[in-house]
């Protein structure tokens, strides 16, 4: 289902390394003085236990993205929190915050971005998770689509094989009801040929698990395995029966995640039951929201009110793609991910950039695979909840400027930090001669402007709170007619 051509991150006096650390169970602070030894006093106080902790030996490694600003002179205190909204649901998924949360750590340190054509991995913060050693290893992601080119140089290392089946002996060796399903099954052609001709399934697979090497594309979960399940024909069309049967097959044969970069305008009881079945077996189903610019997701993504995850598309500026279906007013597990100009694999060792919610969906499937590689015991409900709580809309932004009139020279900077812990509200006081108190709430993004300087040396305040292609209007993805007149994929 390739898009059509007409589509779319207190300190006492510093000692070694000019760095001191303050740590509590709720929050980690690191403030670094650059060649600076003159600070009169400082304190950290947590309202949860009323304790003052200084000179902790525990080193914290916060995520920080500093944007130096020298012209801000206003004292500001503002805060806002969105949560779920009808436009983009819970917002952009954050793999670093999600994985950190499920293993009980603070948000992972920021790492250099991949850049270029791998902008999607940067947007969902996958590289920070890779740096921790979680790469999708041991996780099977079923791609229900037009098939997969299992011989592609960027995919062949990560193709799932049915270990219970002896190739080409004409027997159902594992007794699962499918003969010679070594590389999955074709529910459109009712055979074991899962090779992709159209290219859509191969493109999706590269985004999930393209091998990390010196060429091509690096998948979000580049050590995960792809289970090819062909439910669409060579032109990108298919039946509700094929899709439902493909879901049952994937759930029964070892898939941990199912990617559905497909959908239609009308509900299907058979697909809903299949998604429910997968959920009951702990398999998370990730579903494209649709490319018709609608106010609500298409089906089966709309079932994310109960099961699985619906995914909308954003562009490089993190704006909703104009073609993407929105989340709707009825709350469901709806996340956004990169879906415009996504570079990935195509059959016969080719690559190209596609756009669509079909391209956004495998980013989320990859993020789920990263979570499962960090904690294989996660159930589907906890995965959904964690992704919701750590996504971009569950962030509170606070801007604060300290009054530092007693300081020699003022300058300012702003730091942005990811969502996640702390899970309790608390207040913090920083004393630099004058004290300002600010309240921090769970799952927030901190944006601070601080007017602090000694001898023209900037003080860096870091808060680790884990607390056609390219521009379709409509994709063939959601506009191809099936044999059933009331369902589109």
PyMOL commands that set and color helices and strands:
alter all, ss='L'
color gray80, all
select helices_A, chain A and resi 16-18+95-102+116-123+126-131+156-158+200-209+240-252+269-280+301-305+357-374+380-390+476-478
alter helices_A, ss='H'
color red, helices_A
select strands_A, chain A and resi 19-23+28-33+45-46+51-52+65-69+77-81+140-145+185-186+225-230+257-260+284-288+309-314+334-338+342-346+350-354+396-400+412-416+426-431+435-440+445-449+453-454+457-464
alter strands_A, ss='S'
color yellow, strands_A
deselect
rebuild
show_as cartoon
